[in-house]
Amino acid sequence: MSRNHWRSIDWSATTGSLPKVLAMADLPRLRVSSAHFARKVNPAVSADLLDALDADIL
């Protein structure tokens, strides 16, 4: 059984109990991670990041 949950979550800029909203600056870290999922994205903030991830995958 693996303890890796395959998620990338950045708690460095927390507001209360919420993780950081990921943006384009997080792309290099996401590309080298072994994560299959990323949390937390917001279409208003993360649109460029989501487009870049789509381009990597598709």
ABEGO torsion letter per residue (X at the ends): XBABAGBBBBAABBBEABBBBBBAAAAAAAAABABABBOBBBAAAAAAAAAAAAAAAX
